[in-house]
């Protein structure tokens, strides 16, 4: 995997395919390889060149255990786009990655041709603040959850009832989670300190980059109502909601997610009605 010194940090990245570039920005505690299960194959098959990378905090990129800010992560993404000579390009983010893309469209709009924001938010409400506090407290306590218990909690938090009620599907997910646990090192702990401050929804009214906001209907981590707020704040945004998936919608319902991405990239069509629900 190639790497580059960007914004004072080593970032590891991968490039697949040929054509117009698309940069995929992963969420908290996960590496860029998660995109390679479904999104990278679909995008490269459609003729795009796809760049994925491990955000700072996630090895083998620099962990930066001393902490960092959303501005650092935005500068990382901008720096990688410039290092690879990609801008302006399409940039897709999920969860924390979507927050990075939102702020990038404000700070460096000349680098972004289209932005896609999946499972996003523009503020930190009481429950999201409590969840972040709880996760930081668990990490700082030094307690390590047994893998089977951690997998069960992860499934409940990130998957939809449709998946959880399917015996074979949920067994497959539990085995995957037990085999591939979430990152728990100092960099992941530093990522958990990044929250969305008050006032960002108002700031997003200044974004004029074409945007697609995707909500996952059964998302407990970042419910779709929070994504709708972001879409309403950005004048150029359209909103889509995908049924029967939770926070891991890009993995749980990849065909619907990929279809939404490709339709947006190609431009408006009959499915551009913001009330359309995919799935």
C-alpha positions in Angstrom: 0.0 0.0 0.0 1.5 3.4 -1.0 1.9 6.2 1.5 2.5 9.9 1.5 3.5 12.5 4.1 0.4 14.7 4.2 -0.1 17.5 6.7 2.7 16.2 8.8 1.3 12.7 9.0 1.9 9.5 7.1 -1.3 8.5 5.3 -1.6 5.1 3.6 -3.9 5.0 0.6 -4.9 2.7 -2.3 -5.9 3.6 -5.9 -8.1 1.3 -8.0 -9.4 1.6 -11.5 -9.2 4.3 -14.2 -11.3 7.3 -15.1 -12.7 10.3 -13.2 -11.5 10.2 -9.6 -13.6 9.4 -6.5 -12.2 9.7 -3.0 -13.9 7.7 -0.2 -13.5 8.9 3.4 -14.2 6.3 6.1 -15.9 6.9 9.5 -14.6 6.6 13.0 -12.5 3.6 14.0 -12.4 2.0 10.6 -9.9 1.7 7.8 -10.3 2.5 4.2 -10.4 -1.2 3.3 -14.0 -1.4 4.3 -14.9 0.4 1.1 -13.3 -2.3 -0.9 -16.0 -4.9 -0.1 -18.7 -3.3 -2.2 -18.2 0.4 -3.2 -14.8 0.1 -4.9 -15.8 -2.8 -7.2 -19.0 -1.0 -8.2 -17.3 2.3 -8.9 -14.4 0.9 -10.8 -16.7 -1.2 -12.9 -18.6 2.0 -13.7 -15.4 3.6 -15.0 -14.2 5.6 -12.0 -10.7 5.7 -10.4 -11.2 5.2 -6.7 -9.0 6.4 -3.9 -9.4 5.0 -0.4 -7.1 5.8 2.6 -6.8 5.2 6.3 -7.6 8.4 8.2 -5.1 9.6 10.8 -5.7 7.7 13.9 -6.1 4.4 12.1 -2.9 2.3 11.5 -1.0 1.9 9.3 -1.6 5.7 8.9 -0.2 7.8 11.8 -2.1 7.3 15.0 -1.4 10.8 16.4 -2.2 9.7 20.0 -1.8 13.2 21.3 -5.1 14.1 19.6 -6.2 16.0 16.6 -9.1 18.0 15.3 -11.6 17.9 12.4 -9.6 20.6 10.8 -6.6 18.3 10.8 -8.7 15.5 9.1 -10.0 18.0 6.5 -6.4 19.1 5.8 -5.4 15.5 5.4 -8.1 14.8 2.8 -7.3 18.0 1.0 -3.6 17.3 1.0 -4.1 13.8 -0.4 -6.3 15.1 -3.2 -3.6 17.7 -4.0 -0.8 15.1 -3.7 -2.5 12.8 -6.2 -3.6 15.7 -8.5 -7.2 14.7 -8.3 -9.1 18.0 -7.7 -11.7 18.9 -8.4 -13.1 15.4 -7.8 -16.0 13.5 -6.3 -15.6 12.9 -2.5 -17.8 10.5 -0.5 -17.8 10.2 3.3 -19.7 8.2 5.8 -20.3 9.1 9.5 -17.1 10.9 10.7 -16.0 10.8 7.1 -19.1 12.7 6.0 -18.3 15.4 8.6 -14.9 15.7 7.1 -16.4 16.1 3.6 -18.9 18.7 4.9 -16.1 20.8 6.3 -13.9 20.3 3.3 -16.6 21.7 1.0 -16.5 24.9 3.1 -12.8 25.1 3.5 -11.6 24.0 0.1 -14.6 23.9 -2.3 -12.3 24.1 -5.3 -11.3 20.5 -4.6 -14.8 19.0 -4.6 -16.8 18.4 -7.8 -19.6 16.6 -6.0 -20.0 15.6 -2.3 -21.8 12.6 -0.9 -22.6 12.6 2.8 -23.8 9.2 4.3 -25.1 8.8 7.8 -24.2 12.3 8.8 -25.2 15.1 11.1 -24.7 18.8 11.6 -25.0 19.0 15.4 -24.4 16.9 18.5 -27.6 16.2 20.4 -27.9 14.8 23.9 -27.9 11.1 23.0 -24.9 11.5 20.6 -23.0 13.4 23.3 -23.8 10.7 25.8 -22.6 7.9 23.4 -19.3 9.7 22.8 -18.8 10.2 26.6 -19.6 6.5 27.2 -17.2 5.3 24.5 -14.4 7.4 25.8 -15.0 6.3 29.4 -14.9 2.6 28.3 -11.6 3.1 26.4 -10.0 5.1 29.3 -11.1 2.4 31.8 -8.8 -0.1 30.2 -11.5 -2.7 30.1 -11.5 -5.0 27.1 -14.8 -6.5 26.2 -14.8 -10.2 25.3 -14.9 -10.5 21.4 -18.3 -12.3 21.4 -19.9 -9.6 23.6 -18.3 -6.8 21.6 -19.6 -8.4 18.3 -23.1 -8.6 19.8 -23.2 -5.0 20.9 -21.8 -3.9 17.5 -24.5 -5.8 15.7 -27.3 -4.2 17.7 -25.8 -0.7 17.3 -25.0 -0.8 13.6 -27.4 -3.2 11.8 -31.1 -3.0 10.9 -33.9 -5.1 12.3 -34.3 -6.7 8.9 -30.8 -8.1 9.2 -31.0 -9.0 12.9 -34.1 -11.0 12.3 -32.4 -13.1 9.6 -30.7 -16.0 11.3 -28.1 -16.7 8.7 -27.3 -13.0 8.0 -26.9 -12.2 11.7 -24.7 -15.2 12.2 -22.4 -14.1 9.4 -22.2 -10.6 10.8 -21.4 -11.8 14.3 -18.6 -13.9 13.0 -17.3 -11.0 10.9 -17.3 -8.7 13.9 -15.6 -11.2 16.1 -12.9 -11.8 13.5 -12.5 -8.1 12.6 -13.0 -6.0 15.8 -13.2 -2.2 15.7 -10.0 -0.3 16.1 -9.3 0.4 19.8 -5.9 2.0 19.9 -4.9 5.6 20.9 -5.7 7.0 17.4 -9.3 5.6 17.5 -9.6 7.2 21.0 -8.4 10.5 19.6 -11.0 10.3 16.8 -13.7 9.8 19.5 -12.9 13.3 20.8 -14.1 14.9 17.5 -17.7 16.2 17.9 -19.8 18.6 15.9 -20.1 22.0 17.6 -23.2 24.2 17.6 -23.5 26.4 14.6 -22.4 24.1 11.9 -25.9 23.7 10.3 -26.0 27.4 9.9 -22.5 27.4 8.4 -23.4 24.7 5.9 -25.8 27.2 4.2 -22.7 28.6 2.5 -21.9 25.3 0.8 -22.5 25.5 -3.0 -21.0 22.2 -4.1 -23.6 19.7 -5.5 -24.4 17.3 -2.6 -26.1 14.0 -2.1 -27.1 13.3 1.6 -27.9 9.6 2.2 -29.7 8.5 5.4 -30.0 4.9 6.5 -33.6 4.3 7.7 -32.8 2.2 10.8 -29.6 4.0 11.8 -29.4 4.2 15.6 -26.0 5.8 15.7 -26.8 8.8 13.5 -30.6 8.6 12.7 -31.7 9.8 9.3 -33.5 12.9 10.8 -30.0 14.3 11.5 -29.0 13.8 7.9 -32.2 15.5 6.7 -31.2 18.5 8.7 -27.9 18.7 6.9 -29.6 18.3 3.5 -32.0 21.1 4.4 -29.2 23.4 5.4 -27.1 22.9 2.2 -28.9 24.7 -0.7 -27.4 22.4 -3.3 -28.2 19.1 -1.5 -30.7 16.4 -2.4 -31.6 13.7 0.2 -32.1 10.0 -0.2 -33.1 7.4 2.4 -32.3 3.8 2.1 -34.6 1.2 3.8 -33.7 -1.8 5.9 -30.2 -0.8 6.9 -28.5 0.7 9.9 -25.3 2.7 10.4 -23.4 0.2 8.3 -25.8 0.8 5.4 -23.0 0.9 2.8 -22.2 -2.7 3.8 -25.7 -3.9 4.7 -27.4 -2.6 1.5 -24.5 -2.0 -0.8 -26.5 -2.4 -4.1 -28.9 0.4 -3.1 -26.0 2.6 -1.8 -24.0 2.1 -5.0 -27.0 2.8 -7.2 -27.6 6.1 -5.4 -24.0 7.1 -5.8 -23.8 6.3 -9.5 -27.1 8.0 -10.2 -26.0 11.1 -8.4 -22.6 11.1 -10.2 -24.3 10.8 -13.6 -26.6 13.8 -12.9 -30.3 14.4 -12.2 -32.9 12.0 -13.6 -36.3 10.6 -12.8 -35.1 9.3 -9.4 -33.9 12.8 -8.2 -37.1 13.4 -6.3 -35.8 13.9 -2.7 -38.7 11.9 -1.3 -37.6 8.8 -3.2 -36.7 6.0 -0.8 -34.3 3.3 -2.2 -34.4 -0.3 -1.2 
